[in-house]
Amino acid sequence: METAQTPLAIVNGKAIYDSDIDEAIAQMGPRGEAYQNAQGRAAILEQLIAQRLFLAEAMRNLYEREPAFKEELQRIKEQLLTQYAISKAVDNITVTDIEARKFYDDNRAQFDAQPVVSASHILVDSEDKAKAILAQLNDGSLAFEDAARLHSSCPSAQQGGALGEFTRGQMVPEFDQAVFSMDVGELRGPVKTQFGYHIIRLDGKKDSAPVSFDQARDQIKAHLLEEKRQQAYQSRVRQLKILFPVERPGQGKPKSPFTLL
């Protein structure tokens, strides 16, 4: 029975272990789940063997002494140093529950009960076509779902035009304004948006439950953390521009940051 200490392969004197495969799969993120089986792990092992073979070739041929490699190594080093410096500037920033609670209280409208609607639509490329279809819907000669399947260019046509449930702001403004001013069962159109001409049917309307602070805490803290990190990043950039010269050729000599005029 193999253990973590039993090599799966030895390439040019260097061993490859189960832990190396685990690390490779972990680095793949969600995609790595597809390799958590015997066939997948065997494929990863072959990749690691190939990588060790190329490394052995590179070492034997002294590729690291070539100017092109040295330039690439320097570029990668500078990228890593840049990212490390950025992380040093922002990684110590935190958001407290008190800050999150203040944001919640100051923005209660975002967390109060919101209207939720369900609607269906038919999307066509001309106003005349939309009016003709609407006339057939109004006189009962064509069912809405059939009209959507026959004429709508939206992928929702396969579901008879059904868009499901959504809240304000999830649709383009013209569509949003129309649908939230309609009564259940009402047909409206043509409504013009950047996508074309819509015939809209409001299928349902209700209020969502308000979101409590406990439910919203993690999302609020993530939002505030990103906001504070962006502010810290921009603040550090301004400080660094004072410490180090930034020249813009063709735009004249840069003024000192202490120059008022």
C-alpha positions, 0 to 999 in steps of 0.5 A, spaced: 500 500 500 502 506 497 503 512 503 505 519 502 512 517 503 512 512 497 514 515 491 510 514 485 515 516 480 523 518 480 525 522 475 532 524 474 533 522 482 527 526 484 521 523 487 514 525 485 509 523 491 501 523 492 502 529 495 505 532 489 499 530 485 494 533 491 498 540 490 497 540 483 490 538 483 489 544 489 492 549 484 487 547 479 481 550 483 474 547 482 476 544 475 481 539 480 475 536 482 474 532 475 481 529 477 480 526 484 479 519 481 484 514 479 484 516 472 485 523 473 490 522 478 494 518 473 494 523 468 496 528 473 502 524 474 504 523 467 504 531 467 508 532 473 513 526 470 513 530 463 515 537 467 521 533 471 523 531 464 523 538 461 526 541 468 532 535 467 533 537 460 533 545 462 538 544 467 543 539 463 543 544 457 544 550 462 538 554 459 538 558 466 544 562 463 541 564 457 540 571 456 532 570 454 531 566 460 534 571 465 530 577 462 524 572 463 526 571 470 527 578 471 520 580 469 517 574 473 521 577 479 518 584 478 511 581 477 511 577 484 515 583 487 509 588 485 504 583 487 507 582 494 508 590 495 501 591 493 499 585 498 503 589 504 499 595 502 492 592 503 492 585 506 492 588 513 485 592 512 479 589 516 472 591 517 469 590 524 462 588 525 460 595 528 462 598 521 458 593 517 452 595 522 453 602 520 453 601 513 446 596 514 443 602 518 445 607 513 442 603 507 436 600 510 432 601 503 437 596 500 435 591 505 428 592 506 422 588 503 423 589 495 418 587 490 419 581 486 415 580 479 415 574 474 414 576 467 414 573 460 416 577 454 417 576 446 422 580 443 422 582 436 427 586 431 421 591 429 416 595 432 411 594 426 412 586 428 411 587 435 404 591 434 402 585 429 403 580 434 400 584 440 394 585 436 393 577 435 394 576 442 389 581 444 384 578 439 385 571 442 388 568 435 395 567 438 397 564 445 402 568 448 407 562 449 406 560 442 407 567 439 414 567 444 416 560 441 414 562 434 417 569 434 421 571 440 429 572 438 430 571 446 433 564 449 427 565 453 422 563 447 424 556 449 420 557 455 414 560 452 418 567 453 418 566 461 423 570 464 422 567 472 423 572 478 427 578 478 427 585 482 428 592 480 435 593 477 436 587 474 433 588 467 435 594 462 431 601 465 426 601 460 424 594 461 424 595 468 420 601 468 415 598 464 414 591 468 414 594 475 408 599 473 404 593 470 398 589 473 398 582 474 396 579 467 397 585 463 400 586 456 404 592 454 408 593 448 412 595 444 417 597 449 423 599 446 430 597 449 437 596 446 435 589 444 429 591 440 422 591 441 418 587 447 411 585 448 411 584 456 406 580 460 406 581 468 405 574 471 406 575 478 408 580 483 410 579 491 414 582 496 420 579 498 422 578 505 427 583 508 434 582 509 436 582 516 443 584 518 445 577 520 443 575 513 447 581 510 453 581 515 458 577 510 456 580 504 456 587 507 463 586 510 466 583 503 463 590 500 466 594 505 473 590 505 474 591 497 472 598 498 477 600 503 482 596 500 481 600 493 482 606 498 488 604 501 491 602 494 490 609 491 492 612 497 499 608 497 500 610 490 499 617 491 504 617 497 509 613 492 508 618 487 511 623 492 517 618 493 519 616 486 519 620 480 514 619 475 515 622 468 510 622 462 515 624 456 511 629 451 507 632 456 512 637 459 516 636 466 512 634 471 510 639 477 512 637 484 507 634 488 508 640 493 507 646 487 500 649 488 500 653 481 
